[in-house]
Structure formats: C-alpha cells, structure tokens
Amino acid sequence: MISEEWLLEQVVAFAEACERDPRLTGDRFVEALPADLPASSREALLRRIAALRELDRSVAELDRQASLVPGMEMLGFRVLQRLGQGGMGQVFEALEVDLGRVVALKVVHWAASPT
C-alpha cells in the first residue's frame, strides 16, 4: 500500500514537471513510474492529478471572473477572509470543510500562472 505522503510527493513532482512541459498528461507521468507500482496506486495517483488539474482550472476561472469573497465555497473550501494581496495573487483564510481545519488558500493571478 502506497502512503498518502508518497502520493503527495508525486503530485508535487507532477506539478513541477508540468511547469517544464505544460503538455504533460497525468497518464504520461504515471507511465514513467516504476513498472512494479501496483495498479491501485497508479489509479490513486491519477485521481489526485485529476483533482489538481480541476483545482487549477477552477482557480483560473475564478481569477478571470472575480476575486473570492467570504462565504464562497469552492472544491471543499469555504473562504473566511482575505489575508493579503501581492503581485502574484491573493491569500485567503479558508475552512477545509471535510476536515474542519483552517488553512491558507493562495490564489495566483492567471497572468502569473505558467498554465
């Protein structure tokens, strides 16, 4: 069984690889992993990569439409307040609804995003 930590490391590696090659797909990334990686682990990683892609698309759409506002919910997060803004984007305090924990949610301006 593959750990959540390993899956997270692979999702980060995928995101970094996409910065170098924006045409990289999750399937191509997973195919390059060791052949003995169990199919269930490949599927779990592909699901997380798909979620990352969906989050990226959602944030890009929000950036095009308008800023986040307190009370807005997006992909399991409820925006509580804006903490700050800079040249690359904005940072919000948000509640990760399923886990009940408060997190910082950084929204990068579309123009600053490599994708």
MMTF fields as JSON, N, C-alpha, C and O atoms, coordinates in Angstrom:
{
  "mmtfVersion": "1.0.0",
  "mmtfProducer": "UNKNOWN",
  "numBonds": 459,
  "numAtoms": 460,
  "numGroups": 115,
  "numChains": 1,
  "numModels": 1,
  "chainsPerModel": [1],
  "groupsPerChain": [115],
  "chainIdList": ["A"],
  "bondAtomList": [4, 2, 8, 6, 12, 10, 16, 14, 20, 18, 24, 22, 28, 26, 32, 30, 36, 34, 40, 38, 44, 42, 48, 46, 52, 50, 56, 54, 60, 58, 64, 62, 68, 66, 72, 70, 76, 74, 80, 78, 84, 82, 88, 86, 92, 90, 96, 94, 100, 98, 104, 102, 108, 106, 112, 110, 116, 114, 120, 118, 124, 122, 128, 126, 132, 130, 136, 134, 140, 138, 144, 142, 148, 146, 152, 150, 156, 154, 160, 158, 164, 162, 168, 166, 172, 170, 176, 174, 180, 178, 184, 182, 188, 186, 192, 190, 196, 194, 200, 198, 204, 202, 208, 206, 212, 210, 216, 214, 220, 218, 224, 222, 228, 226, 232, 230, 236, 234, 240, 238, 244, 242, 248, 246, 252, 250, 256, 254, 260, 258, 264, 262, 268, 266, 272, 270, 276, 274, 280, 278, 284, 282, 288, 286, 292, 290, 296, 294, 300, 298, 304, 302, 308, 306, 312, 310, 316, 314, 320, 318, 324, 322, 328, 326, 332, 330, 336, 334, 340, 338, 344, 342, 348, 346, 352, 350, 356, 354, 360, 358, 364, 362, 368, 366, 372, 370, 376, 374, 380, 378, 384, 382, 388, 386, 392, 390, 396, 394, 400, 398, 404, 402, 408, 406, 412, 410, 416, 414, 420, 418, 424, 422, 428, 426, 432, 430, 436, 434, 440, 438, 444, 442, 448, 446, 452, 450, 456, 454],
  "bondOrderList": [1, 1, 1, 1, 1, 1, 1, 1, 1, 1, 1, 1, 1, 1, 1, 1, 1, 1, 1, 1, 1, 1, 1, 1, 1, 1, 1, 1, 1, 1, 1, 1, 1, 1, 1, 1, 1, 1, 1, 1, 1, 1, 1, 1, 1, 1, 1, 1, 1, 1, 1, 1, 1, 1, 1, 1, 1, 1, 1, 1, 1, 1, 1, 1, 1, 1, 1, 1, 1, 1, 1, 1, 1, 1, 1, 1, 1, 1, 1, 1, 1, 1, 1, 1, 1, 1, 1, 1, 1, 1, 1, 1, 1, 1, 1, 1, 1, 1, 1, 1, 1, 1, 1, 1, 1, 1, 1, 1, 1, 1, 1, 1, 1, 1],
  "groupList": [{"groupName": "MET", "atomNameList": ["N", "CA", "C", "O"], "elementList": ["N", "C", "C", "O"], "formalChargeList": [0, 0, 0, 0], "bondAtomList": [1, 0, 2, 1, 3, 2], "bondOrderList": [1, 1, 2], "singleLetterCode": "M", "chemCompType": "L-PEPTIDE LINKING"}, {"groupName": "ILE", "atomNameList": ["N", "CA", "C", "O"], "elementList": ["N", "C", "C", "O"], "formalChargeList": [0, 0, 0, 0], "bondAtomList": [1, 0, 2, 1, 3, 2], "bondOrderList": [1, 1, 2], "singleLetterCode": "I", "chemCompType": "L-PEPTIDE LINKING"}, {"groupName": "SER", "atomNameList": ["N", "CA", "C", "O"], "elementList": ["N", "C", "C", "O"], "formalChargeList": [0, 0, 0, 0], "bondAtomList": [1, 0, 2, 1, 3, 2], "bondOrderList": [1, 1, 2], "singleLetterCode": "S", "chemCompType": "L-PEPTIDE LINKING"}, {"groupName": "GLU", "atomNameList": ["N", "CA", "C", "O"], "elementList": ["N", "C", "C", "O"], "formalChargeList": [0, 0, 0, 0], "bondAtomList": [1, 0, 2, 1, 3, 2], "bondOrderList": [1, 1, 2], "singleLetterCode": "E", "chemCompType": "L-PEPTIDE LINKING"}, {"groupName": "TRP", "atomNameList": ["N", "CA", "C", "O"], "elementList": ["N", "C", "C", "O"], "formalChargeList": [0, 0, 0, 0], "bondAtomList": [1, 0, 2, 1, 3, 2], "bondOrderList": [1, 1, 2], "singleLetterCode": "W", "chemCompType": "L-PEPTIDE LINKING"}, {"groupName": "LEU", "atomNameList": ["N", "CA", "C", "O"], "elementList": ["N", "C", "C", "O"], "formalChargeList": [0, 0, 0, 0], "bondAtomList": [1, 0, 2, 1, 3, 2], "bondOrderList": [1, 1, 2], "singleLetterCode": "L", "chemCompType": "L-PEPTIDE LINKING"}, {"groupName": "GLN", "atomNameList": ["N", "CA", "C", "O"], "elementList": ["N", "C", "C", "O"], "formalChargeList": [0, 0, 0, 0], "bondAtomList": [1, 0, 2, 1, 3, 2], "bondOrderList": [1, 1, 2], "singleLetterCode": "Q", "chemCompType": "L-PEPTIDE LINKING"}, {"groupName": "VAL", "atomNameList": ["N", "CA", "C", "O"], "elementList": ["N", "C", "C", "O"], "formalChargeList": [0, 0, 0, 0], "bondAtomList": [1, 0, 2, 1, 3, 2], "bondOrderList": [1, 1, 2], "singleLetterCode": "V", "chemCompType": "L-PEPTIDE LINKING"}, {"groupName": "ALA", "atomNameList": ["N", "CA", "C", "O"], "elementList": ["N", "C", "C", "O"], "formalChargeList": [0, 0, 0, 0], "bondAtomList": [1, 0, 2, 1, 3, 2], "bondOrderList": [1, 1, 2], "singleLetterCode": "A", "chemCompType": "L-PEPTIDE LINKING"}, {"groupName": "PHE", "atomNameList": ["N", "CA", "C", "O"], "elementList": ["N", "C", "C", "O"], "formalChargeList": [0, 0, 0, 0], "bondAtomList": [1, 0, 2, 1, 3, 2], "bondOrderList": [1, 1, 2], "singleLetterCode": "F", "chemCompType": "L-PEPTIDE LINKING"}, {"groupName": "CYS", "atomNameList": ["N", "CA", "C", "O"], "elementList": ["N", "C", "C", "O"], "formalChargeList": [0, 0, 0, 0], "bondAtomList": [1, 0, 2, 1, 3, 2], "bondOrderList": [1, 1, 2], "singleLetterCode": "C", "chemCompType": "L-PEPTIDE LINKING"}, {"groupName": "ARG", "atomNameList": ["N", "CA", "C", "O"], "elementList": ["N", "C", "C", "O"], "formalChargeList": [0, 0, 0, 0], "bondAtomList": [1, 0, 2, 1, 3, 2], "bondOrderList": [1, 1, 2], "singleLetterCode": "R", "chemCompType": "L-PEPTIDE LINKING"}, {"groupName": "ASP", "atomNameList": ["N", "CA", "C", "O"], "elementList": ["N", "C", "C", "O"], "formalChargeList": [0, 0, 0, 0], "bondAtomList": [1, 0, 2, 1, 3, 2], "bondOrderList": [1, 1, 2], "singleLetterCode": "D", "chemCompType": "L-PEPTIDE LINKING"}, {"groupName": "PRO", "atomNameList": ["N", "CA", "C", "O"], "elementList": ["N", "C", "C", "O"], "formalChargeList": [0, 0, 0, 0], "bondAtomList": [1, 0, 2, 1, 3, 2], "bondOrderList": [1, 1, 2], "singleLetterCode": "P", "chemCompType": "L-PEPTIDE LINKING"}, {"groupName": "THR", "atomNameList": ["N", "CA", "C", "O"], "elementList": ["N", "C", "C", "O"], "formalChargeList": [0, 0, 0, 0], "bondAtomList": [1, 0, 2, 1, 3, 2], "bondOrderList": [1, 1, 2], "singleLetterCode": "T", "chemCompType": "L-PEPTIDE LINKING"}, {"groupName": "GLY", "atomNameList": ["N", "CA", "C", "O"], "elementList": ["N", "C", "C", "O"], "formalChargeList": [0, 0, 0, 0], "bondAtomList": [1, 0, 2, 1, 3, 2], "bondOrderList": [1, 1, 2], "singleLetterCode": "G", "chemCompType": "PEPTIDE LINKING"}, {"groupName": "LYS", "atomNameList": ["N", "CA", "C", "O"], "elementList": ["N", "C", "C", "O"], "formalChargeList": [0, 0, 0, 0], "bondAtomList": [1, 0, 2, 1, 3, 2], "bondOrderList": [1, 1, 2], "singleLetterCode": "K", "chemCompType": "L-PEPTIDE LINKING"}, {"groupName": "HIS", "atomNameList": ["N", "CA", "C", "O"], "elementList": ["N", "C", "C", "O"], "formalChargeList": [0, 0, 0, 0], "bondAtomList": [1, 0, 2, 1, 3, 2], "bondOrderList": [1, 1, 2], "singleLetterCode": "H", "chemCompType": "L-PEPTIDE LINKING"}],
  "groupTypeList": [0, 1, 2, 3, 3, 4, 5, 5, 3, 6, 7, 7, 8, 9, 8, 3, 8, 10, 3, 11, 12, 13, 11, 5, 14, 15, 12, 11, 9, 7, 3, 8, 5, 13, 8, 12, 5, 13, 8, 2, 2, 11, 3, 8, 5, 5, 11, 11, 1, 8, 8, 5, 11, 3, 5, 12, 11, 2, 7, 8, 3, 5, 12, 11, 6, 8, 2, 5, 7, 13, 15, 0, 3, 0, 5, 15, 9, 11, 7, 5, 6, 11, 5, 15, 6, 15, 15, 0, 15, 6, 7, 9, 3, 8, 5, 3, 7, 12, 5, 15, 11, 7, 7, 8, 5, 16, 7, 7, 17, 4, 8, 8, 2, 13, 14],
  "groupIdList": [1, 2, 3, 4, 5, 6, 7, 8, 9, 10, 11, 12, 13, 14, 15, 16, 17, 18, 19, 20, 21, 22, 23, 24, 25, 26, 27, 28, 29, 30, 31, 32, 33, 34, 35, 36, 37, 38, 39, 40, 41, 42, 43, 44, 45, 46, 47, 48, 49, 50, 51, 52, 53, 54, 55, 56, 57, 58, 59, 60, 61, 62, 63, 64, 65, 66, 67, 68, 69, 70, 71, 72, 73, 74, 75, 76, 77, 78, 79, 80, 81, 82, 83, 84, 85, 86, 87, 88, 89, 90, 91, 92, 93, 94, 95, 96, 97, 98, 99, 100, 101, 102, 103, 104, 105, 106, 107, 108, 109, 110, 111, 112, 113, 114, 115],
  "secStructList": [7, 7, 7, 2, 2, 2, 2, 2, 2, 2, 2, 2, 2, 2, 2, 2, 2, 2, 2, 2, 7, 6, 6, 7, 7, 2, 2, 2, 2, 2, 2, 6, 1, 7, 6, 6, 1, 7, 2, 2, 2, 2, 2, 2, 2, 2, 2, 2, 2, 2, 2, 2, 2, 2, 2, 2, 2, 2, 2, 2, 2, 2, 2, 2, 2, 7, 7, 7, 7, 6, 6, 7, 3, 3, 6, 6, 3, 3, 3, 3, 3, 3, 3, 3, 3, 7, 1, 1, 3, 3, 3, 3, 3, 3, 3, 3, 6, 6, 6, 6, 3, 3, 3, 3, 3, 3, 3, 3, 7, 4, 4, 4, 7, 7, 7],
  "xCoordList": [0.835, 0.0, 0.884, 1.815, 0.583, 1.345, 0.82, -0.391, 1.71, 1.304, 0.777, 1.092, -0.017, -0.519, 0.657, 0.624, 1.681, 2.864, 3.518, 3.892, 3.652, 4.24, 3.373, 3.883, 2.05, 1.142, 1.28, 1.325, 1.347, 1.517, 2.834, 2.878, 3.906, 5.2, 5.116, 5.704, 4.385, 4.253, 3.401, 3.686, 2.368, 1.542, 2.379, 2.273, 3.205, 4.097, 5.092, 5.356, 5.639, 6.573, 5.877, 6.476, 4.617, 3.852, 3.672, 3.874, 3.293, 3.1, 4.396, 4.375, 5.512, 6.81, 7.162, 7.694, 6.87, 7.143, 6.274, 6.711, 5.05, 4.156, 4.672, 4.413, 5.394, 5.996, 7.041, 7.203, 7.744, 8.746, 8.115, 8.597, 7.03, 6.349, 4.842, 4.236, 4.223, 2.78, 1.895, 0.719, 2.435, 1.648, 1.648, 0.981, 2.385, 2.472, 1.096, 0.368, 0.757, -0.514, -0.249, 0.864, -1.298, -1.185, -0.827, -0.021, -1.428, -1.126, 0.345, 0.974, 0.896, 2.318, 3.214, 4.208, 2.856, 3.645, 3.627, 4.672, 2.45, 2.314, 2.99, 3.562, 2.933, 3.59, 5.097, 5.729, 5.679, 7.124, 7.555, 8.751, 6.608, 6.939, 7.342, 7.088, 7.966, 8.41, 7.281, 6.138, 7.61, 6.628, 5.968, 4.839, 6.667, 6.098, 5.159, 4.688, 4.879, 3.936, 2.537, 2.068, 1.87, 0.553, -0.462, -0.422, -1.359, -2.39, -3.227, -3.61, -3.515, -4.323, -3.609, -4.248, -2.282, -1.507, -1.483, -1.566, -1.37, -1.414, -2.762, -2.821, -3.836, -5.182, -5.364, -5.95, -4.861, -4.968, -4.21, -4.687, -3.034, -2.247, -2.95, -2.986, -3.502, -4.226, -5.439, -5.746, -6.126, -7.263, -6.795, -7.455, -5.668, -5.143, -4.644, -4.813, -4.043, -3.603, -4.817, -4.79, -5.873, -7.105, -7.69, -8.168, -7.655, -8.16, -7.308, -7.837, -5.995, -5.103, -5.433, -5.503, -5.636, -5.984, -7.319, -7.462, -8.284, -9.591, -9.462, -10.075, -8.673, -8.442, -7.786, -8.171, -6.803, -6.122, -7.111, -7.093, -7.968, -8.979, -9.967, -10.332, -10.402, -11.371, -10.798, -11.457, -9.569, -8.933, -8.71, -8.912, -8.297, -8.098, -9.413, -9.431, -10.497, -11.812, -12.222, -12.722, -12.014, -12.334, -11.499, -11.998, -10.232, -9.353, -9.851, -9.769, -10.366, -10.906, -12.187, -12.419, -13.022, -14.333, -14.254, -14.716, -13.686, -13.656, -12.857, -12.461, -12.637, -11.93, -12.849, -14.072, -12.254, -13.032, -13.619, -13.048, -14.757, -15.392, -15.73, -15.988, -15.732, -16.069, -17.419, -18.384, -17.455, -18.663, -18.7, -19.438, -17.904, -17.872, -17.275, -16.31, -17.86, -17.321, -16.819, -17.447, -15.666, -15.043, -14.236, -13.329, -14.57, -13.802, -13.51, -12.396, -14.504, -14.345, -13.776, -13.508, -13.585, -13.076, -14.129, -14.791, -14.278, -15.15, -14.251, -13.51, -14.323, -13.498, -13.993, -15.184, -13.058, -13.397, -13.067, -13.89, -11.853, -11.453, -10.206, -9.451, -9.999, -8.773, -7.704, -7.924, -6.548, -5.442, -4.476, -3.879, -4.321, -3.367, -3.384, -4.014, -2.665, -2.602, -1.215, -0.622, -0.704, 0.604, 0.617, -0.428, 1.793, 1.928, 1.518, 1.109, 1.624, 1.284, -0.124, -0.638, -0.754, -2.092, -2.568, -2.114, -3.494, -4.104, -4.028, -3.941, -4.063, -4.076, -5.32, -5.621, -6.033, -7.268, -7.175, -6.497, -7.86, -8.079, -9.327, -10.348, -9.239, -10.365, -10.529, -9.591, -11.718, -12.011, -12.065, -12.831, -11.251, -11.347, -12.508, -12.357, -13.654, -14.917, -14.88, -15.267, -14.433, -14.45, -13.622, -13.999, -12.486, -11.59, -11.788, -11.255, -12.557, -12.819, -11.591, -11.51, -10.639, -9.426, -9.301, -9.75, -8.682, -8.466, -7.13, -6.128, -7.124, -5.928, -5.743, -6.658, -4.553, -4.304, -4.479, -3.923, -5.246, -5.522, -4.957, -5.438, -3.931, -3.298, -3.891, -3.947, -4.329, -4.893, -3.944, -3.808, -3.287, -2.311, -3.048, -3.909, -2.696, -3.301, -3.04, -1.96, -4.022, -3.935, -2.672, -1.994, -2.346, -1.185, 0.131, 1.135, 0.126, 1.349, 1.476, 2.519, 0.414, 0.41, 1.051, 0.807, 1.875, 2.529, 1.6, 1.961, 0.402, -0.51, -1.599, -2.45],
  "yCoordList": [-1.181, 0.0, 1.25, 1.367, 2.159, 3.395, 4.417, 4.519, 5.17, 6.137, 7.434, 7.76, 8.143, 9.454, 10.406, 11.232, 10.29, 11.148, 10.925, 11.883, 9.66, 9.361, 9.928, 10.51, 9.75, 10.292, 11.795, 12.335, 12.482, 13.938, 14.327, 15.268, 13.611, 13.886, 13.74, 14.529, 12.732, 12.514, 13.594, 13.999, 14.062, 15.146, 16.416, 17.134, 16.7, 17.862, 17.691, 18.639, 16.496, 16.233, 16.428, 16.961, 16.002, 16.192, 17.685, 18.134, 18.442, 19.893, 20.562, 21.429, 20.163, 20.729, 20.323, 21.129, 19.094, 18.627, 19.378, 19.647, 19.717, 20.48, 21.898, 22.482, 22.445, 23.771, 23.702, 24.65, 22.586, 22.406, 22.02, 22.422, 21.237, 20.769, 20.852, 19.896, 21.987, 22.174, 21.157, 21.026, 20.439, 19.432, 18.078, 17.15, 17.951, 16.683, 16.271, 17.077, 15.013, 14.484, 13.61, 13.131, 13.415, 12.521, 11.113, 10.447, 10.657, 9.307, 9.154, 8.163, 10.122, 10.05, 10.064, 9.341, 10.898, 10.98, 9.634, 9.136, 9.057, 7.793, 6.648, 5.754, 6.662, 5.615, 5.591, 4.543, 6.742, 6.82, 6.304, 6.183, 6.003, 5.479, 4.012, 3.383, 3.46, 2.058, 1.108, 1.268, 0.137, -0.811, -1.656, -2.116, -1.863, -2.711, -1.96, -2.533, -0.693, 0.074, -0.523, -0.643, -0.897, -1.534, -0.655, 0.572, -1.313, -0.591, 0.297, 1.398, -0.157, 0.648, 1.95, 2.987, 1.887, 3.092, 4.041, 5.258, 3.48, 4.305, 5.025, 6.214, 4.288, 4.871, 5.961, 7.005, 5.722, 6.725, 7.995, 9.106, 7.826, 8.975, 9.721, 10.951, 8.994, 9.629, 10.419, 11.486, 9.903, 10.645, 11.954, 12.983, 11.92, 13.142, 14.131, 15.341, 13.633, 14.509, 15.152, 16.338, 14.381, 14.938, 16.017, 17.043, 15.791, 16.802, 18.072, 19.182, 17.906, 19.068, 19.851, 21.08, 19.159, 19.822, 20.569, 21.694, 19.932, 20.572, 21.811, 22.842, 21.708, 22.863, 23.989, 25.15, 23.656, 24.656, 25.339, 26.562, 24.558, 25.141, 26.012, 27.093, 25.549, 26.302, 27.624, 28.662, 27.578, 28.806, 29.766, 30.97, 29.256, 30.118, 30.774, 31.955, 30.032, 30.595, 31.655, 32.715, 31.376, 32.373, 33.627, 34.741, 33.448, 34.602, 35.448, 36.676, 34.793, 35.545, 36.266, 37.39, 35.635, 36.209, 37.282, 38.403, 36.956, 37.896, 37.281, 36.116, 38.088, 37.625, 36.747, 36.796, 35.959, 35.192, 36.148, 37.198, 35.766, 36.587, 35.698, 34.507, 36.271, 35.48, 34.779, 35.362, 33.51, 32.7, 31.847, 30.864, 32.218, 31.457, 30.079, 29.946, 29.05, 27.698, 27.237, 27.482, 26.559, 26.086, 24.837, 24.871, 23.733, 22.489, 22.071, 21.652, 22.184, 21.736, 22.763, 22.439, 23.992, 25.065, 26.17, 26.503, 26.733, 27.893, 29.081, 29.036, 30.125, 31.312, 32.042, 32.323, 32.345, 33.062, 34.552, 35.406, 34.855, 36.251, 36.342, 35.378, 37.519, 37.757, 38.203, 39.11, 37.563, 37.895, 38.892, 39.703, 38.832, 39.735, 39.6, 38.708, 40.523, 40.547, 41.014, 41.871, 40.436, 40.826, 40.798, 40.68, 40.907, 40.961, 39.686, 39.73, 38.538, 37.267, 36.782, 35.911, 37.323, 36.841, 37.292, 38.3, 36.522, 36.832, 35.608, 34.475, 35.848, 34.769, 34.941, 36.029, 33.829, 33.837, 32.855, 31.832, 33.173, 32.211, 31.441, 32.037, 30.109, 29.288, 28.094, 27.676, 27.564, 26.36, 25.189, 25.208, 24.165, 22.928, 22.152, 21.516, 22.219, 21.796, 20.351, 20.095, 19.409, 17.993, 17.704, 16.872, 18.396, 18.129, 19.099, 18.885, 20.17, 21.136, 21.911, 22.353, 22.081, 22.807, 24.095, 24.182, 25.075, 26.362, 26.31, 25.859, 26.775, 26.739, 28.086, 28.909, 28.301, 29.453, 28.974, 27.948, 29.716, 29.364, 30.471, 31.604, 30.142, 31.135, 31.023, 29.937, 32.142, 32.199, 33.038, 34.243, 32.385, 33.061, 33.695, 33.072, 34.946, 35.617, 34.81, 34.246, 34.761, 33.998, 34.371, 33.485, 35.639, 36.088, 35.586, 35.473, 35.287, 34.806, 33.298, 32.747, 32.616, 31.162, 30.654, 31.218, 29.588, 29.071, 28.302, 28.042, 27.933, 27.142, 27.996, 27.487],
  "zCoordList": [0.0, 0.0, 0.0, 0.797, -0.886, -1.01, -0.005, 0.195, 0.626, 1.636, 1.0, -0.145, 1.761, 1.321, 1.095, 0.183, 1.917, 1.767, 0.399, -0.278, -0.001, -1.306, -2.427, -3.384, -2.298, -3.318, -3.429, -4.534, -2.288, -2.298, -2.955, -3.748, -2.633, -3.262, -4.783, -5.523, -5.239, -6.681, -7.341, -8.469, -6.66, -7.207, -7.325, -8.32, -6.328, -6.383, -7.529, -8.269, -7.678, -8.779, -10.124, -11.057, -10.231, -11.463, -11.752, -12.88, -10.733, -10.916, -11.372, -12.246, -10.786, -11.187, -12.612, -13.375, -12.966, -14.331, -15.338, -16.457, -14.946, -15.83, -16.073, -17.125, -15.109, -15.315, -16.422, -17.191, -16.498, -17.546, -18.883, -19.942, -18.829, -20.035, -19.823, -19.337, -20.182, -19.949, -20.662, -20.323, -21.639, -22.36, -21.668, -22.125, -20.575, -19.853, -19.335, -18.754, -19.554, -19.042, -17.829, -17.614, -17.043, -15.893, -16.317, -15.667, -17.415, -17.904, -18.259, -17.886, -18.972, -19.345, -18.12, -18.063, -17.125, -15.895, -15.168, -14.747, -15.025, -14.293, -15.051, -14.428, -16.375, -17.176, -16.94, -17.076, -16.586, -16.379, -15.006, -14.742, -14.141, -12.811, -12.927, -13.954, -11.889, -11.95, -12.354, -11.924, -13.172, -13.717, -12.628, -12.8, -11.509, -10.455, -9.516, -8.534, -9.799, -8.986, -9.175, -10.306, -8.085, -8.203, -8.943, -8.864, -9.655, -10.42, -9.505, -9.902, -8.297, -7.368, -7.001, -6.822, -6.892, -6.581, -7.774, -7.61, -8.972, -10.186, -10.286, -10.6, -10.015, -10.084, -9.037, -9.32, -7.823, -6.762, -7.147, -6.913, -7.735, -8.166, -9.302, -9.306, -10.253, -11.356, -10.85, -11.382, -9.832, -9.253, -8.63, -8.775, -7.942, -7.317, -8.37, -8.215, -9.419, -10.509, -11.175, -11.506, -11.371, -11.962, -11.057, -11.542, -9.746, -8.805, -8.869, -8.809, -8.989, -9.115, -10.376, -10.341, -11.48, -12.747, -12.614, -13.094, -11.963, -11.782, -10.893, -11.169, -9.838, -8.976, -9.765, -9.626, -10.588, -11.404, -12.35, -12.492, -12.99, -13.903, -13.139, -13.603, -11.973, -11.179, -10.697, -10.766, -10.209, -9.736, -10.889, -10.735, -12.037, -13.207, -13.615, -13.964, -13.573, -13.919, -12.91, -13.287, -11.634, -10.611, -10.782, -10.622, -11.106, -11.307, -12.471, -12.433, -13.501, -14.641, -14.264, -14.711, -13.448, -13.13, -12.059, -12.268, -10.938, -9.813, -8.679, -8.723, -7.682, -6.504, -5.654, -5.789, -4.791, -3.828, -2.794, -2.499, -2.259, -1.234, -0.043, -0.213, 1.173, 2.35, 2.175, 1.681, 2.596, 2.482, 1.223, 1.161, 0.21, -1.044, -0.777, -0.025, -1.406, -1.291, -2.642, -3.672, -2.625, -3.853, -3.533, -2.701, -4.196, -4.103, -2.665, -2.349, -1.805, -0.428, 0.528, 1.685, 0.078, 0.933, 1.045, 0.062, 2.237, 2.443, 2.801, 3.783, 2.006, 2.218, 3.463, 3.602, 4.369, 5.589, 5.468, 5.796, 4.992, 4.832, 3.968, 3.841, 3.372, 2.61, 3.589, 4.392, 3.521, 4.423, 3.807, 4.515, 2.494, 1.854, 0.352, -0.216, -0.277, -1.73, -2.124, -1.469, -3.21, -3.713, -5.219, -5.858, -5.782, -7.219, -7.933, -9.093, -7.247, -7.897, -7.597, -8.3, -6.572, -6.261, -4.899, -4.359, -4.356, -3.07, -2.163, -2.638, -0.844, 0.135, 0.997, 1.488, 1.164, 1.935, 3.082, 2.986, 4.169, 5.226, 4.81, 4.467, 4.842, 4.399, 5.323, 6.002, 5.335, 6.098, 5.133, 4.17, 5.389, 4.617, 5.247, 6.29, 4.595, 5.186, 5.681, 6.821, 4.873, 5.26, 6.503, 7.329, 6.634, 7.765, 8.926, 10.015, 8.694, 9.751, 10.186, 11.332, 9.291, 9.675, 8.856, 7.713, 9.482, 8.833, 8.104, 8.659, 6.858, 6.026, 5.343, 5.308, 4.805, 3.944, 2.507, 2.114, 1.735, 0.348, -0.52, -0.486, -1.304, -2.17, -3.562, -4.14, -4.09, -5.435, -6.279, -6.068, -7.239, -8.094, -9.264, -9.886, -9.555, -10.7, -11.965, -12.14, -12.835, -14.064, -14.842, -15.361, -14.931, -15.698, -15.093, -15.797, -13.793, -13.139, -13.201, -12.848, -13.65, -13.689, -14.979, -16.045, -14.903, -16.085, -17.025, -18.172, -16.546, -17.382, -17.985, -18.714]
}
